[in-house]
């Protein structure tokens, strides 16, 4: 999101961490998708591995999402409220 995280979200077995998705900006051209792929990155930059991809199908209730060409994800955080606050303050979808 343009700056380094203040701390690294470290979790143990059965613990949770959260990240927010910025799907598109206002007036950006979008395409509907019925699934998303999320890549995990280790602490070292450019450490992504193809095997670290998680494919997530959307539920029938959601159907599809409109996604722009510059979709982004926030840093992982153990506090869901912090992620929700960031998304609300950003004013993006």
Helices and strands as residue ranges (DSSP letters): E 21-22, E 31-33, E 35-39, G 50-52, E 53-57, E 65-67, E 72-73, H 80-90
